[in-house]
Amino acid sequence: MLGPLFEIWWFKGTLSASLIFNTIPLTDPLLLEQVIATGTNPEVTLWLGFIIVLLFYFVIGGRSYCAWVCPVNMVTDSASWLRKKLNIKTNHSFSKNSRYWMLAMILVASFVNGSLIWEQFNPVTLLSRSLIFGLNTGFILIGMIFLFDLLVSKRGWCGHLCPMGANYRLIGQWSLTKVQALNRKNCDDCMDCFKVCPEPHVIKPALKGNNMSTSIIMNPECNNCGRCIEICPQKVFKYSSRWAINLEKSA
């Protein structure tokens, strides 16, 4: 927002496709997939931006995009905070495959329609455009996501439906940076890490496994947000890498 509001153009574009310092391209994988689905030959800058983003999240973890970059995360975090304050207990479950069905439908629709269907509804893009240009339709969609997470399903959008999250989860299967329960023997079962984790089911295998199981959270659902690292009084968790598995095996 520094550009359109203050004429400081460090960053041009949106979180779907952009240029940093008018030189470095960044392309969200889903945008490139839609372009290909429409039958259009992507420009070189789109391919370069895609490769840069892919390599970056391959190193630091695919779903770290969801934790550290996606602006919709602020909306869903606010809904989660309000749920806790109002003690709202509703939490309808959805299949983890729902987001992959969303992803598939978007690509099929782009193929059939010949246009970038998702970019008309992408909350990541609409949020920035709405803040800058005051688009009411964008605020309506963001409000619907807020209410969905508040009243229907805790972290339902990010955890179960977002097609962009589906893409980054696939990248996360091979990402190098992982969270490790290195000092799991010090765990005192306070459960603080489970309370703050957006995907608490990923913690148990690493934290409560026996000596024969890895202490590294390998589940690609982990978004590397580091909340477990920050909150744990026993300093059980730390950032590590998938290569630490080999060190555990040789120990």
TANORVEN-V318584 format. One record per backbone hydrogen bond with DSSP energy under -0.5 kcal/mol. NH is the residue of the N-H (numbers start at 1). CO is the residue of the C=O. E is the energy in kcal/mol with one decimal. If there is no record, write none. Layout:
BEGIN
NH/CO/E
NH/CO/E
END
This chain:
BEGIN
5/1/-1.6
6/2/-2.0
7/3/-2.3
8/2/-1.8
9/7/-0.8
10/8/-1.3
12/19/-2.7
14/17/-2.2
18/26/-2.3
19/12/-2.4
20/24/-2.6
21/10/-3.2
21/19/-0.5
23/20/-2.2
24/20/-2.3
25/23/-0.6
26/18/-2.3
27/49/-1.2
28/16/-3.2
31/28/-0.8
32/28/-1.6
33/29/-2.3
34/30/-2.0
35/31/-2.3
36/32/-2.4
37/33/-2.2
38/34/-1.8
39/36/-1.5
40/35/-1.6
42/40/-0.8
47/43/-1.8
48/44/-2.8
49/45/-2.5
50/46/-2.2
51/47/-2.4
52/48/-2.4
53/49/-2.3
54/50/-2.8
55/51/-2.7
56/52/-2.3
57/53/-2.5
58/54/-1.6
59/55/-1.5
60/56/-2.4
61/57/-1.6
64/61/-1.4
65/62/-1.6
67/63/-1.2
68/64/-3.0
69/65/-2.0
70/65/-2.7
73/70/-1.2
74/71/-1.3
75/71/-0.7
76/72/-2.4
77/73/-2.6
78/74/-1.7
79/75/-2.0
80/76/-2.2
81/77/-2.4
82/78/-2.3
83/79/-2.5
84/80/-1.8
85/81/-2.1
86/82/-2.7
87/83/-0.7
88/83/-2.2
92/152/-2.6
98/95/-1.8
99/160/-0.8
101/97/-1.9
102/98/-2.3
103/99/-2.4
104/100/-2.5
105/101/-2.6
106/102/-2.1
107/103/-1.9
108/104/-2.4
109/105/-2.6
110/106/-2.2
111/107/-2.0
112/108/-2.6
113/109/-2.9
114/110/-2.0
117/115/-1.9
119/116/-0.6
120/117/-1.6
121/118/-1.8
122/118/-2.0
126/122/-2.9
127/123/-2.1
128/124/-1.1
129/125/-2.2
130/126/-2.7
131/127/-2.0
132/128/-1.8
133/129/-3.3
134/130/-1.9
136/134/-0.7
139/135/-1.6
140/136/-2.1
141/137/-1.9
142/138/-2.3
143/139/-2.5
144/140/-1.9
145/141/-2.0
146/142/-2.2
147/143/-2.5
148/144/-2.3
149/145/-2.4
150/146/-2.0
151/147/-3.1
152/147/-0.6
152/148/-1.8
153/148/-2.3
156/153/-2.1
159/155/-2.3
160/156/-1.8
161/156/-0.9
161/157/-1.4
162/157/-2.6
166/162/-1.3
167/163/-1.7
168/164/-2.1
169/165/-1.9
170/166/-1.7
171/167/-1.7
172/168/-2.1
173/169/-0.8
173/170/-0.7
174/171/-1.7
175/172/-0.5
176/58/-2.1
177/59/-2.1
178/240/-1.8
180/238/-3.2
181/215/-3.4
182/180/-1.6
183/236/-2.2
184/181/-1.3
186/183/-2.3
187/184/-1.5
195/191/-1.6
196/192/-1.6
197/193/-1.5
200/197/-0.7
202/199/-2.2
203/200/-1.4
204/200/-0.7
206/203/-0.8
207/203/-2.5
208/204/-3.1
213/210/-1.8
217/179/-3.0
218/216/-1.1
222/219/-1.9
230/226/-2.2
231/227/-2.2
232/228/-1.5
235/232/-1.1
238/180/-1.7
240/178/-3.8
242/176/-2.1
244/241/-1.7
245/242/-1.3
246/243/-1.1
247/243/-0.9
248/244/-2.1
249/245/-2.2
250/246/-1.7
251/247/-1.0
END
